[in-house]
Every structure is written in C-alpha cells, then in structure tokens.
Amino acid sequence: MSAFDIRDLLEATGPLDAQASATRRSGAVPLAETVAPGPAAISPLVVAGLVRAIECVLICSLGALLHVLMLRGRVPFGVTYAGIIGLISVTTVALVQASGGYRLSAFRAFIKTSIRLIAAWSTTFLMVAAVLVLAKVADHYSRLWLGAFFGTGLAALLIGRFALAHVIDAQTRAGRFDRRTAIVGGGKPAEDLIGALESQNDSGIRIVGVFDDRNVDRSSDVVAGHPKLGNVDDLVSYARHARLDLIVFTIPITAEARILQMLAKLWVLPIDIRLSAHAAKLRLRPRSYSYLGSVPVLDVFDRPIADWDVVMKAVFDRCVGLLMLVALSPVMLAVALAVRLTSRGPILFRQKRHGFNNELIEVFKFRSMYVDQCDAGASRMVTRHDPRVTPVGRFIRKTSLDELPQLFNVLKGDLSLVGPRPHALQAKAANTLYDQVVDGYFARHKVKPGITGWAQVNGWRGETDTSEKLQRRVEHDLYYIENWSVLLDLQILLTTPFALLKTENAY
C-alpha cells in the first residue's frame, strides 16, 4: 500500500478524537526520556548472504591453494581445475541452502548444522565423482588432490561454522537480531497475539510494550505480562528515540476508521506496520498473508530501504561519494579560498537539520552569508538580492557549490548522495513551519536525506515561499522513497548537473 493511497484514505477520517490524547497517564515522565535506545540491529538476511558468499569463496580459495601446494609444476591449473572447483563450491552452497543451513537458527545450532554440512559436502563430492566418471574425464584429475580437498574443505567449513555459532550466539543474546515489536491495541486480541508470538522459539520477535488509545478503564496497564507504554503519540515518540522494527495492530479489521486514524500518525515512521490476522474470522488465501513465524499478518507499510538495500545504498554512497570528493577537490579548494578572501569568518557553515527518523544531524556548507548575519535555524528565508548574502555566497548558492562540503557528511554516514533534501529546523513556507504546512511531512525522513534528490532534478529546487511549492517537493520526495533503486539514484546524479542550470528559484 502506497503512502499516497493511505493518505487519501486518512483525509476522510479526520483527526483523532480527544479521547486518544486523554489516555496519557497524569504525572508520567515523558516516554522518550525513559527509553533505552536498544542495540543496533543486524539483518539476518544480510548475515545469511555474507556467510553464503564467504563459504563459497573459502571453498574456491582452498581448492586453488591445494593445487598450488600439491600439483604446481606438474599439473597445470587451467580451466580443468578451475571448473571443478567452481562446481564443487556452487553445488555445496546450493545443497546447504536447500537443507536450511543458511538460516539464523542453523547458525546457532552447531551440532545439527554440522550434520547437514557433512551431508551436503559428501553429497557434492559423490555427485562430482559420478560426473567425472560418466564423462570419462576422471583421469584428468589428481585423486590425491580430490581427497585432500574433501578432508581439508570439510574441516575448514566445520571450524568456520563453530566460530560462527559463538559469534551469532553472542549477538543474539545482545538482541542484535531481535525484531523489536510494539503491539497496538489491548484486551483479549492482544493477549492472544502475544501468546502466539512468544510460543515460538525462533520467531525473532521481541515485544517491547503495548500502546492503546483507549481510556484507562477500558485498557489495562499490563497485557500478557507486557506494560502499556502509552498511546499512539507515545509510540511515535518511542520510535523516534529507540530502535523499533515492527508495529502490529491487534485492533479488528472492521474498526477501519480507528485504524486509519492511528495510521495517520504512524505511517511517517521508517518501520514495518502489520495488521494481525491471528484472531480474524475473515480467512483469505495463504498467499494473502505474510507471517511472523507461523502467525499470519496483513502488510500495511514496509520500511522502504531494508536489509541488502541498506548495504547497497551505503556502499554506493561511500564509493561514489569518495570519487566525487577527489574529482571536485580543486573546485572545493577554489571556493574555500574565495570565501576566506572575500569576507571574514569561518569557511564552513554548520547547521542542525533533521536526518533519518528525525535524528538531528550537523550538515556542512560553504558559508554564503556575512558571519554576523548567519541564520543557523533558517527562521528567515533567503530571498532574491538578500543583503545577508555575500557576493561570493550569491554565486555559490545559485550554482549549489555551497553544498559540496556535504560530501563529508556522506562519508560520515549522516547523508546519502541522493535522497530528500534536509531542511533547516525553522524553515518556513508562507510563514508557517514546513511540518505544519504538509500533512505527513516527516515521512520524508523514512530514509536518509541526500545532497540532491528527485524533487531537485524535477524543478523543485530553491525557495519554497508558498505551500504549493513545498507540497510538490514533498510529493516528489515520497515518490522517490517508494520507488528507490540504485538505478534511480544513478539517474538523479547524472541529471543533477543539468538541473543546476535552472537557477531562477535559487538565491
């Protein structure tokens, strides 16, 4: 379900009623001040992919090394041995995958996994031996090499899995693989769902608490042993200050208006949101559901960039960002020198802005204003012929050269090369703060902000002096978030220089 679809529905529901805000416990300490951030998450999908790749490389490297040690100078390596080593590595990985050996639970259970690994490795060599005999090429390979490859390869895989089991066990105990989950709703449905989730040993679900908008007399403070931490407003605050991976609604699907009112506040979070189908009387086809272990749920929102997408975007940002920094360093040095020689004060201007999940980050820019008139909060928008802007500043702002130091933010990990532009905290459109102009404005922060973005290359760059301009910019940002890909990032980067030629709104 897309953000635009849900927002259209939410507009018809109106704001949450006063009862929701009345459920806050009087005298309670603000939730955000009492929440522990939680350990950083590790994606099981990424771990499984890395283990799969490492074992494949290990097998190939070991086969080549044994050939060097045992056969160098007597038997050429060539395509013959390279092909059989590749066949052994690919077949082994495929068989281990088919047996479930790349699941997180398998990484922890060394004994059980060892049996699967021995079976897969042995089956691979039997299959390879059969192929060599049937193809009548067995005489082209050293039996001594094959025997050594079998023994040392199996030993290397078992030693690696033994070490991996200890690492995975330690990270599991630290909570790095948990899907930290908030339950929305209370009563019997919440109790049944929590019971079903906690009855599964390997679901990976860790319930952090229950959130319910109903009055205290209709919603108990403890549900199935888990505390009620507040209402939906508290849940938003919790998700901004602590790690939260999943939100599950136990509210009946028939309570559509109530669910939509809550989603109006929650969809801006970079978190998976699901509707529990555990106790629903309506039964859909199995493919209509996703599952938390064996518990069926209906998908509402997915975190836009997760698992391998996070890795791909991070690698892309840092590799391309470093290349750009090297290539543009002469330009940056020239701008820095111009700023230094034409006005007193520091070369760089530092400004607090909202980053991923509304986290405050410090963004670097070349200083474009007189030092005694710099506006760190951007409470007053820069306009055409603004007297606060220096002559050099006017040029570098029009050409966006003032943004180049943000390449250091990219290498630091605060920004991406491509993403929604991070706005200043007090930025306004029509004298109104941005988040008060556009509903769901903070949904832009479901991904890291970027130096350039889809809105900028589509003409929505520069001054946002009207609510319509801001609305259009946010719509383009949300389109980018929903349709992200590495190819889209490349397209935006390649288009950005041409977009910079349009300077009518840049002051």
Kinemage of the C-alpha trace (Angstrom):
@kinemage 1
@onewidth
@group {chain A} dominant
@subgroup {mainchain}
@vectorlist {calphas} color= white
{ca met a 1} P 0.000 0.000 0.000
{ca ser a 2} L 1.495 3.315 -1.009
{ca ala a 3} L 1.790 6.416 1.104
{ca phe a 4} L -0.389 8.366 -1.322
{ca asp a 5} L -3.132 5.750 -1.179
{ca ile a 6} L -3.248 5.720 2.591
{ca arg a 7} L -3.082 9.489 2.835
{ca asp a 8} L -6.133 9.787 0.596
{ca leu a 9} L -7.985 7.473 2.953
{ca leu a 10} L -6.745 9.250 6.040
{ca glu a 11} L -8.018 12.616 4.862
{ca ala a 12} L -11.542 11.238 5.090
{ca thr a 13} L -11.187 10.049 8.671
{ca gly a 14} L -10.449 13.374 10.358
{ca pro a 15} L -8.163 13.851 13.364
{ca leu a 16} L -8.004 11.515 16.313
{ca asp a 17} L -10.660 12.292 18.881
{ca ala a 18} L -9.907 13.928 22.210
{ca gln a 19} L -10.187 10.591 23.985
{ca ala a 20} L -6.868 9.484 22.476
{ca ser a 21} L -4.953 12.353 23.995
{ca ala a 22} L -6.737 11.884 27.316
{ca thr a 23} L -5.265 8.422 27.800
{ca arg a 24} L -1.884 9.803 28.860
{ca arg a 25} L -1.216 8.989 32.455
{ca ser a 26} L -1.092 12.107 34.511
{ca gly a 27} L 2.268 12.945 36.007
{ca ala a 28} L 4.097 10.387 33.882
{ca val a 29} L 7.672 11.076 32.858
{ca pro a 30} L 7.846 11.721 29.075
{ca leu a 31} L 8.379 8.357 27.448
{ca ala a 32} L 11.250 9.497 25.214
{ca glu a 33} L 13.267 10.386 28.312
{ca thr a 34} L 12.920 6.929 29.881
{ca val a 35} L 13.531 4.731 26.831
{ca ala a 36} L 16.819 2.929 26.294
{ca pro a 37} L 17.838 3.196 22.610
{ca gly a 38} L 18.400 -0.541 22.246
{ca pro a 39} L 21.243 -2.300 20.422
{ca ala a 40} L 21.859 -1.639 16.749
{ca ala a 41} L 20.110 -4.166 14.532
{ca ile a 42} L 21.787 -6.738 12.293
{ca ser a 43} L 19.789 -8.066 9.357
{ca pro a 44} L 19.567 -11.888 9.312
{ca leu a 45} L 19.209 -11.730 5.511
{ca val a 46} L 22.488 -9.837 5.200
{ca val a 47} L 24.256 -12.234 7.581
{ca ala a 48} L 22.979 -15.243 5.626
{ca gly a 49} L 24.126 -13.693 2.357
{ca leu a 50} L 27.571 -12.907 3.734
{ca val a 51} L 28.029 -16.420 5.163
{ca arg a 52} L 26.940 -17.907 1.840
{ca ala a 53} L 29.444 -15.754 -0.077
{ca ile a 54} L 32.281 -16.351 2.405
{ca glu a 55} L 31.842 -20.122 2.300
{ca cys a 56} L 31.771 -20.089 -1.493
{ca val a 57} L 34.977 -18.035 -1.610
{ca leu a 58} L 36.561 -20.234 1.097
{ca ile a 59} L 35.941 -23.413 -0.904
{ca cys a 60} L 37.295 -21.889 -4.123
{ca ser a 61} L 40.364 -20.456 -2.384
{ca leu a 62} L 41.116 -23.723 -0.603
{ca gly a 63} L 40.878 -25.755 -3.818
{ca ala a 64} L 43.227 -23.364 -5.636
{ca leu a 65} L 45.658 -23.295 -2.688
{ca leu a 66} L 45.811 -27.090 -2.515
{ca his a 67} L 46.557 -27.215 -6.228
{ca val a 68} L 49.458 -24.781 -5.749
{ca leu a 69} L 50.846 -26.742 -2.802
{ca met a 70} L 50.395 -30.243 -4.257
{ca leu a 71} L 50.460 -30.004 -8.043
{ca arg a 72} L 52.344 -26.861 -9.036
{ca gly a 73} L 54.890 -27.555 -11.771
{ca arg a 74} L 53.393 -30.958 -12.578
{ca val a 75} L 49.735 -30.427 -13.443
{ca pro a 76} L 48.550 -27.141 -14.950
{ca phe a 77} L 45.663 -25.375 -13.194
{ca gly a 78} L 43.782 -24.147 -16.245
{ca val a 79} L 40.068 -24.418 -16.952
{ca thr a 80} L 40.022 -28.063 -15.904
{ca tyr a 81} L 40.680 -27.487 -12.208
{ca ala a 82} L 39.048 -24.064 -12.079
{ca gly a 83} L 35.814 -25.564 -13.425
{ca ile a 84} L 35.707 -28.450 -10.950
{ca ile a 85} L 36.482 -26.135 -8.006
{ca gly a 86} L 33.689 -23.797 -9.089
{ca leu a 87} L 31.293 -26.729 -9.487
{ca ile a 88} L 32.116 -28.049 -6.006
{ca ser a 89} L 31.652 -24.630 -4.343
{ca val a 90} L 28.362 -23.807 -6.092
{ca thr a 91} L 26.892 -27.273 -5.524
{ca thr a 92} L 27.839 -27.273 -1.849
{ca val a 93} L 26.302 -23.869 -1.220
{ca ala a 94} L 23.146 -24.898 -3.098
{ca leu a 95} L 22.756 -28.099 -1.068
{ca val a 96} L 23.360 -26.317 2.242
{ca gln a 97} L 20.804 -23.703 1.214
{ca ala a 98} L 18.268 -26.389 0.339
{ca ser a 99} L 18.764 -28.055 3.730
{ca gly a 100} L 18.114 -24.796 5.613
{ca gly a 101} L 21.743 -24.347 6.585
{ca tyr a 102} L 21.750 -20.591 5.966
{ca arg a 103} L 19.003 -19.710 8.426
{ca leu a 104} L 19.833 -17.808 11.586
{ca ser a 105} L 18.663 -20.742 13.720
{ca ala a 106} L 21.096 -23.004 11.829
{ca phe a 107} L 23.993 -20.650 12.558
{ca arg a 108} L 23.313 -21.019 16.282
{ca ala a 109} L 22.830 -24.824 16.340
{ca phe a 110} L 26.334 -26.097 15.583
{ca ile a 111} L 25.739 -29.833 16.096
{ca lys a 112} L 22.619 -30.051 13.954
{ca thr a 113} L 24.146 -27.822 11.282
{ca ser a 114} L 27.346 -29.888 11.234
{ca ile a 115} L 25.356 -32.960 10.230
{ca arg a 116} L 23.740 -31.015 7.379
{ca leu a 117} L 27.108 -29.638 6.322
{ca ile a 118} L 28.790 -33.058 6.299
{ca ala a 119} L 25.904 -34.476 4.282
{ca ala a 120} L 25.985 -31.624 1.759
{ca trp a 121} L 29.776 -31.762 1.357
{ca ser a 122} L 29.815 -35.546 0.977
{ca thr a 123} L 26.903 -35.489 -1.484
{ca thr a 124} L 28.693 -32.838 -3.524
{ca phe a 125} L 31.831 -34.970 -3.896
{ca leu a 126} L 29.798 -38.076 -4.736
{ca met a 127} L 27.943 -36.114 -7.424
{ca val a 128} L 31.189 -34.662 -8.787
{ca ala a 129} L 32.847 -38.074 -8.810
{ca ala a 130} L 29.875 -39.531 -10.692
{ca val a 131} L 30.017 -36.727 -13.250
{ca leu a 132} L 33.764 -37.213 -13.778
{ca val a 133} L 33.372 -40.959 -14.264
{ca leu a 134} L 30.371 -40.715 -16.577
{ca ala a 135} L 32.120 -38.021 -18.623
{ca lys a 136} L 35.229 -40.229 -18.771
{ca val a 137} L 37.495 -37.419 -17.567
{ca ala a 138} L 38.321 -38.729 -14.092
{ca asp a 139} L 41.906 -39.477 -15.177
{ca his a 140} L 42.461 -35.759 -15.793
{ca tyr a 141} L 42.275 -35.010 -12.077
{ca ser a 142} L 44.563 -35.926 -9.199
{ca arg a 143} L 42.841 -38.329 -6.773
{ca leu a 144} L 45.233 -37.222 -4.068
{ca trp a 145} L 44.178 -33.599 -4.636
{ca leu a 146} L 40.480 -34.522 -4.538
{ca gly a 147} L 40.972 -36.475 -1.305
{ca ala a 148} L 42.872 -33.607 0.325
{ca phe a 149} L 40.249 -31.140 -0.911
{ca phe a 150} L 37.487 -33.244 0.650
{ca gly a 151} L 39.199 -33.559 4.043
{ca thr a 152} L 40.584 -30.050 4.455
{ca gly a 153} L 37.465 -28.450 2.980
{ca leu a 154} L 35.171 -30.228 5.403
{ca ala a 155} L 37.433 -29.333 8.322
{ca ala a 156} L 37.569 -25.668 7.253
{ca leu a 157} L 33.778 -25.451 6.913
{ca leu a 158} L 33.191 -27.052 10.324
{ca ile a 159} L 35.743 -24.809 12.057
{ca gly a 160} L 34.182 -21.767 10.413
{ca arg a 161} L 30.679 -22.792 11.494
{ca phe a 162} L 31.900 -23.452 15.049
{ca ala a 163} L 33.328 -19.921 15.266
{ca leu a 164} L 30.209 -18.504 13.597
{ca ala a 165} L 27.932 -20.210 16.132
{ca his a 166} L 29.722 -18.451 19.006
{ca val a 167} L 29.557 -15.058 17.265
{ca ile a 168} L 25.868 -15.438 16.372
{ca asp a 169} L 25.019 -16.645 19.863
{ca ala a 170} L 26.706 -13.606 21.427
{ca gln a 171} L 24.940 -11.203 19.074
{ca thr a 172} L 21.614 -12.946 19.676
{ca arg a 173} L 21.975 -12.571 23.436
{ca ala a 174} L 22.767 -8.893 22.877
{ca gly a 175} L 19.472 -8.525 20.979
{ca arg a 176} L 21.044 -7.578 17.665
{ca phe a 177} L 18.811 -9.958 15.675
{ca asp a 178} L 15.569 -9.261 17.530
{ca arg a 179} L 12.673 -7.629 15.691
{ca arg a 180} L 11.693 -5.158 18.362
{ca thr a 181} L 7.916 -5.064 18.136
{ca ala a 182} L 5.227 -2.772 19.522
{ca ile a 183} L 1.665 -4.035 19.874
{ca val a 184} L -1.125 -1.528 19.188
{ca gly a 185} L -4.396 -2.443 20.897
{ca gly a 186} L -5.240 -4.302 24.071
{ca gly a 187} L -7.640 -6.792 25.593
{ca lys a 188} L -8.095 -10.414 24.556
{ca pro a 189} L -6.895 -9.975 20.931
{ca ala a 190} L -3.573 -8.526 22.124
{ca glu a 191} L -3.175 -11.263 24.744
{ca asp a 192} L -3.815 -13.996 22.164
{ca leu a 193} L -1.385 -12.481 19.658
{ca ile a 194} L 1.360 -12.025 22.257
{ca gly a 195} L 0.857 -15.600 23.428
{ca ala a 196} L 1.116 -16.918 19.852
{ca leu a 197} L 4.275 -14.918 19.145
{ca glu a 198} L 6.006 -15.860 22.387
{ca ser a 199} L 5.206 -19.560 21.979
{ca gln a 200} L 7.600 -19.662 19.005
{ca asn a 201} L 11.239 -20.042 19.926
{ca asp a 202} L 12.719 -18.850 16.627
{ca ser a 203} L 10.324 -16.096 15.541
{ca gly a 204} L 12.894 -13.407 16.398
{ca ile a 205} L 10.119 -11.210 17.824
{ca arg a 206} L 10.809 -9.247 20.983
{ca ile a 207} L 7.801 -7.333 22.270
{ca val a 208} L 8.807 -4.005 23.808
{ca gly a 209} L 5.365 -2.982 25.036
{ca val a 210} L 1.719 -2.291 24.293
{ca phe a 211} L 0.225 1.001 23.106
{ca asp a 212} L -3.502 1.694 23.291
{ca asp a 213} L -5.510 4.860 22.717
{ca arg a 214} L -8.444 3.779 24.868
{ca asn a 215} L -9.188 5.158 28.330
{ca val a 216} L -7.604 3.575 31.383
{ca asp a 217} L -10.907 1.985 32.421
{ca arg a 218} L -11.071 0.145 29.080
{ca ser a 219} L -7.386 -0.730 28.741
{ca ser a 220} L -5.321 -2.398 31.466
{ca asp a 221} L -1.788 -1.281 32.314
{ca val a 222} L -0.366 -4.778 31.700
{ca val a 223} L -1.245 -7.050 28.764
{ca ala a 224} L 0.040 -10.652 28.821
{ca gly a 225} L 2.903 -9.556 31.071
{ca his a 226} L 3.884 -6.573 28.937
{ca pro a 227} L 3.359 -2.988 30.140
{ca lys a 228} L 1.156 -0.481 28.425
{ca leu a 229} L 3.572 2.304 27.495
{ca gly a 230} L 1.063 4.869 26.307
{ca asn a 231} L -0.969 5.809 23.246
{ca val a 232} L -0.118 6.290 19.579
{ca asp a 233} L 1.519 9.677 20.235
{ca asp a 234} L 3.785 7.949 22.763
{ca leu a 235} L 4.533 5.253 20.190
{ca val a 236} L 5.729 7.868 17.695
{ca ser a 237} L 7.951 9.375 20.390
{ca tyr a 238} L 9.245 5.913 21.320
{ca ala a 239} L 10.117 5.098 17.705
{ca arg a 240} L 11.992 8.402 17.337
{ca his a 241} L 14.237 7.709 20.346
{ca ala a 242} L 14.607 3.929 20.478
{ca arg a 243} L 15.077 1.155 17.981
{ca leu a 244} L 11.741 -0.234 16.817
{ca asp a 245} L 11.425 -2.609 13.858
{ca leu a 246} L 7.792 -3.610 13.712
{ca ile a 247} L 4.334 -2.398 14.747
{ca val a 248} L 1.464 -4.903 14.865
{ca phe a 249} L -2.165 -3.850 15.207
{ca thr a 250} L -4.449 -6.241 17.101
{ca ile a 251} L -7.457 -3.996 16.511
{ca pro a 252} L -10.162 -5.796 14.466
{ca ile a 253} L -10.049 -5.033 10.749
{ca thr a 254} L -13.693 -4.000 10.990
{ca ala a 255} L -12.643 -0.962 13.085
{ca glu a 256} L -11.433 0.705 9.900
{ca ala a 257} L -11.883 4.324 10.986
{ca arg a 258} L -9.939 3.794 14.222
{ca ile a 259} L -7.084 2.014 12.422
{ca leu a 260} L -6.835 4.727 9.779
{ca gln a 261} L -6.755 7.453 12.424
{ca met a 262} L -3.777 5.760 14.069
{ca leu a 263} L -2.022 5.123 10.759
{ca ala a 264} L -2.295 8.848 10.063
{ca lys a 265} L 0.368 9.306 12.733
{ca leu a 266} L 2.389 6.109 12.328
{ca trp a 267} L 2.939 5.879 8.560
{ca val a 268} L 5.658 8.559 8.689
{ca leu a 269} L 7.917 6.186 10.674
{ca pro a 270} L 10.572 4.050 8.909
{ca ile a 271} L 9.065 0.893 10.395
{ca asp a 272} L 7.172 -2.159 9.128
{ca ile a 273} L 3.471 -1.966 10.053
{ca arg a 274} L 1.220 -5.034 10.066
{ca leu a 275} L -2.390 -5.902 10.897
{ca ser a 276} L -2.793 -9.090 12.896
{ca ala a 277} L -4.941 -11.726 11.221
{ca his a 278} L -4.430 -14.191 14.072
{ca ala a 279} L -7.928 -13.900 15.529
{ca ala a 280} L -9.760 -12.594 12.457
{ca lys a 281} L -12.785 -14.545 11.315
{ca leu a 282} L -12.204 -13.484 7.724
{ca arg a 283} L -9.939 -16.066 6.081
{ca leu a 284} L -8.043 -15.147 2.934
{ca arg a 285} L -5.836 -17.289 0.738
{ca pro a 286} L -2.495 -18.194 2.390
{ca arg a 287} L -0.621 -16.078 -0.165
{ca ser a 288} L -2.539 -13.017 1.009
{ca tyr a 289} L -0.672 -13.103 4.322
{ca ser a 290} L 2.876 -12.658 5.451
{ca tyr a 291} L 3.960 -14.458 8.589
{ca leu a 292} L 5.710 -13.719 11.863
{ca gly a 293} L 6.895 -17.249 12.432
{ca ser a 294} L 3.574 -19.035 11.957
{ca val a 295} L 1.358 -16.073 12.907
{ca pro a 296} L -0.460 -14.583 9.870
{ca val a 297} L -0.462 -10.798 9.385
{ca leu a 298} L -1.525 -8.384 6.668
{ca asp a 299} L 1.113 -5.972 5.349
{ca val a 300} L 0.276 -2.253 5.558
{ca phe a 301} L 3.642 -0.498 5.241
{ca asp a 302} L 7.194 -1.725 4.759
{ca arg a 303} L 10.347 0.088 5.695
{ca pro a 304} L 11.361 1.496 2.298
{ca ile a 305} L 15.062 0.573 2.355
{ca ala a 306} L 15.983 -2.509 4.372
{ca asp a 307} L 18.341 -5.493 4.503
{ca trp a 308} L 20.558 -5.687 1.379
{ca asp a 309} L 19.142 -2.418 0.062
{ca val a 310} L 20.741 -0.648 3.034
{ca val a 311} L 24.101 -2.253 2.248
{ca met a 312} L 23.868 -1.444 -1.476
{ca lys a 313} L 22.967 2.184 -0.863
{ca ala a 314} L 25.689 2.620 1.776
{ca val a 315} L 28.364 1.128 -0.499
{ca phe a 316} L 27.129 3.219 -3.440
{ca asp a 317} L 27.154 6.418 -1.355
{ca arg a 318} L 30.637 5.959 0.021
{ca cys a 319} L 32.313 4.717 -3.157
{ca val a 320} L 30.767 7.303 -5.465
{ca gly a 321} L 30.994 9.996 -2.762
{ca leu a 322} L 34.727 9.408 -2.343
{ca leu a 323} L 35.285 9.562 -6.106
{ca met a 324} L 33.298 12.795 -6.308
{ca leu a 325} L 35.237 14.289 -3.405
{ca val a 326} L 38.545 13.543 -5.127
{ca ala a 327} L 37.330 14.807 -8.514
{ca leu a 328} L 35.796 18.000 -7.111
{ca ser a 329} L 38.560 18.805 -4.618
{ca pro a 330} L 40.111 21.527 -6.877
{ca val a 331} L 36.701 23.228 -7.135
{ca met a 332} L 36.181 22.948 -3.372
{ca leu a 333} L 39.608 24.435 -2.688
{ca ala a 334} L 38.855 27.342 -5.033
{ca val a 335} L 35.501 28.023 -3.337
{ca ala a 336} L 37.078 27.791 0.116
{ca leu a 337} L 39.754 30.293 -0.902
{ca ala a 338} L 37.154 32.670 -2.358
{ca val a 339} L 35.044 32.537 0.820
{ca arg a 340} L 38.115 33.171 3.001
{ca leu a 341} L 39.443 36.111 0.950
{ca thr a 342} L 36.169 37.984 0.415
{ca ser a 343} L 34.651 38.038 3.914
{ca arg a 344} L 35.826 37.468 7.441
{ca gly a 345} L 34.731 34.397 9.342
{ca pro a 346} L 34.946 30.617 9.010
{ca ile a 347} L 34.902 28.924 5.620
{ca leu a 348} L 32.349 26.301 6.618
{ca phe a 349} L 28.873 26.886 7.971
{ca arg a 350} L 27.420 24.185 10.232
{ca gln a 351} L 23.674 23.790 10.579
{ca lys a 352} L 21.472 21.375 12.526
{ca arg a 353} L 18.925 19.572 10.376
{ca his a 354} L 16.672 16.545 10.603
{ca gly a 355} L 18.158 13.330 9.293
{ca phe a 356} L 16.906 9.755 9.152
{ca asn a 357} L 13.958 9.172 11.508
{ca asn a 358} L 14.090 12.841 12.587
{ca glu a 359} L 17.529 12.410 14.154
{ca leu a 360} L 19.385 15.720 14.462
{ca ile a 361} L 22.489 15.872 12.288
{ca glu a 362} L 25.021 18.625 11.618
{ca val a 363} L 25.270 19.500 7.934
{ca phe a 364} L 28.300 21.235 6.407
{ca lys a 365} L 28.089 24.014 3.807
{ca phe a 366} L 30.414 26.689 2.497
{ca arg a 367} L 29.487 29.905 4.297
{ca ser a 368} L 27.481 32.138 1.964
{ca met a 369} L 26.376 34.888 4.407
{ca tyr a 370} L 28.197 37.543 6.354
{ca val a 371} L 29.346 35.959 9.584
{ca asp a 372} L 27.322 38.285 11.842
{ca gln a 373} L 24.122 37.616 9.859
{ca cys a 374} L 24.222 33.829 9.562
{ca asp a 375} L 20.872 32.257 10.403
{ca ala a 376} L 21.575 28.778 11.790
{ca gly a 377} L 17.894 27.991 12.290
{ca ala a 378} L 16.820 29.420 8.902
{ca ser a 379} L 13.985 31.257 10.620
{ca arg a 380} L 14.068 33.794 7.781
{ca met a 381} L 14.146 32.514 4.210
{ca val a 382} L 16.838 33.748 1.831
{ca thr a 383} L 15.276 35.855 -0.928
{ca arg a 384} L 16.447 37.475 -4.157
{ca his a 385} L 19.062 40.203 -3.510
{ca asp a 386} L 19.142 39.269 0.195
{ca pro a 387} L 21.625 41.702 1.859
{ca arg a 388} L 22.804 38.974 4.241
{ca val a 389} L 24.372 37.016 1.367
{ca thr a 390} L 27.932 37.858 0.285
{ca pro a 391} L 28.777 38.356 -3.426
{ca val a 392} L 30.639 35.041 -3.468
{ca gly a 393} L 27.809 33.470 -1.468
{ca arg a 394} L 25.281 34.549 -4.073
{ca phe a 395} L 27.221 32.740 -6.791
{ca ile a 396} L 27.855 29.526 -4.879
{ca arg a 397} L 24.220 29.361 -3.736
{ca lys a 398} L 22.916 29.735 -7.302
{ca thr a 399} L 25.260 27.036 -8.553
{ca ser a 400} L 24.840 24.866 -5.398
{ca leu a 401} L 28.617 24.853 -4.908
{ca asp a 402} L 27.929 25.715 -1.255
{ca glu a 403} L 26.563 22.160 -0.831
{ca leu a 404} L 29.802 20.384 -1.800
{ca pro a 405} L 31.140 20.003 1.782
{ca gln a 406} L 28.168 17.712 2.387
{ca leu a 407} L 30.238 15.024 0.660
{ca phe a 408} L 31.965 14.749 4.046
{ca asn a 409} L 28.525 14.147 5.596
{ca val a 410} L 28.033 11.335 3.071
{ca leu a 411} L 31.323 9.677 4.006
{ca lys a 412} L 30.431 10.139 7.675
{ca gly a 413} L 27.098 8.390 7.110
{ca asp a 414} L 24.727 11.236 8.028
{ca leu a 415} L 23.632 11.892 4.430
{ca ser a 416} L 23.196 9.941 1.206
{ca leu a 417} L 24.216 11.244 -2.193
{ca val a 418} L 20.560 11.042 -3.239
{ca gly a 419} L 17.509 11.486 -1.049
{ca pro a 420} L 15.058 14.104 0.207
{ca arg a 421} L 16.928 17.341 0.921
{ca pro a 422} L 17.363 18.004 4.661
{ca his a 423} L 15.585 21.219 5.576
{ca ala a 424} L 16.628 23.640 8.309
{ca leu a 425} L 14.765 23.203 11.596
{ca gln a 426} L 12.915 26.537 11.439
{ca ala a 427} L 12.368 26.623 7.676
{ca lys a 428} L 9.006 28.092 6.725
{ca ala a 429} L 6.670 28.307 3.750
{ca ala a 430} L 4.191 31.192 3.799
{ca asn a 431} L 5.425 31.988 7.336
{ca thr a 432} L 4.427 28.527 8.559
{ca leu a 433} L 6.804 25.744 9.638
{ca tyr a 434} L 7.128 23.074 6.988
{ca asp a 435} L 5.659 20.255 9.084
{ca gln a 436} L 2.556 22.377 9.722
{ca val a 437} L 2.056 23.073 6.007
{ca val a 438} L 2.048 19.497 4.652
{ca asp a 439} L 0.383 16.525 6.350
{ca gly a 440} L 2.850 13.676 6.681
{ca tyr a 441} L 5.812 15.982 6.077
{ca phe a 442} L 8.067 13.886 8.326
{ca ala a 443} L 7.543 10.827 6.106
{ca arg a 444} L 10.412 12.353 4.096
{ca his a 445} L 12.663 11.158 6.921
{ca lys a 446} L 11.923 7.459 6.396
{ca val a 447} L 15.262 7.384 4.523
{ca lys a 448} L 18.493 9.317 4.898
{ca pro a 449} L 18.382 12.801 3.374
{ca gly a 450} L 20.570 13.487 0.365
{ca ile a 451} L 22.686 16.155 -1.310
{ca thr a 452} L 20.390 16.003 -4.333
{ca gly a 453} L 17.022 14.395 -4.930
{ca trp a 454} L 14.106 13.620 -7.203
{ca ala a 455} L 12.420 16.922 -6.339
{ca gln a 456} L 15.516 18.947 -7.219
{ca val a 457} L 16.012 17.397 -10.672
{ca asn a 458} L 12.318 17.897 -11.434
{ca gly a 459} L 12.433 21.647 -10.934
{ca trp a 460} L 11.527 21.940 -7.240
{ca arg a 461} L 14.857 23.332 -6.128
{ca gly a 462} L 15.478 26.522 -4.178
{ca glu a 463} L 12.987 28.820 -2.498
{ca thr a 464} L 9.778 27.350 -1.028
{ca asp a 465} L 7.892 30.553 -0.330
{ca thr a 466} L 4.445 29.042 -0.917
{ca ser a 467} L 2.696 25.983 0.482
{ca glu a 468} L 2.127 24.674 -3.054
{ca lys a 469} L 5.882 24.581 -3.765
{ca leu a 470} L 6.522 22.695 -0.547
{ca gln a 471} L 3.655 20.274 -1.260
{ca arg a 472} L 5.100 19.463 -4.672
{ca arg a 473} L 8.570 18.961 -3.225
{ca val a 474} L 7.258 16.566 -0.568
{ca glu a 475} L 5.256 14.619 -3.163
{ca his a 476} L 8.400 14.120 -5.241
{ca asp a 477} L 10.351 13.065 -2.130
{ca leu a 478} L 7.713 10.456 -1.262
{ca tyr a 479} L 7.728 9.179 -4.835
{ca tyr a 480} L 11.495 8.688 -4.569
{ca ile a 481} L 11.152 6.825 -1.253
{ca glu a 482} L 8.528 4.450 -2.653
{ca asn a 483} L 10.414 3.767 -5.891
{ca trp a 484} L 14.049 3.782 -4.753
{ca ser a 485} L 16.625 1.780 -6.641
{ca val a 486} L 20.329 2.142 -7.370
{ca leu a 487} L 19.437 2.886 -10.992
{ca leu a 488} L 17.141 5.718 -9.867
{ca asp a 489} L 19.986 7.131 -7.758
{ca leu a 490} L 22.277 6.997 -10.805
{ca gln a 491} L 19.655 8.701 -12.945
{ca ile a 492} L 19.263 11.515 -10.402
{ca leu a 493} L 23.027 12.000 -10.050
{ca leu a 494} L 23.507 12.182 -13.821
{ca thr a 495} L 20.586 14.593 -14.202
{ca thr a 496} L 21.613 16.912 -11.345
{ca pro a 497} L 24.247 18.960 -13.301
{ca phe a 498} L 21.603 19.846 -15.896
{ca ala a 499} L 19.082 20.738 -13.183
{ca leu a 500} L 21.629 23.152 -11.668
{ca leu a 501} L 21.498 25.213 -14.855
{ca lys a 502} L 17.999 26.335 -13.832
{ca thr a 503} L 18.750 28.958 -11.201
{ca glu a 504} L 15.561 31.053 -11.165
{ca asn a 505} L 14.496 29.840 -7.689
{ca ala a 506} L 17.973 29.617 -6.137
{ca tyr a 507} L 19.076 32.697 -4.184
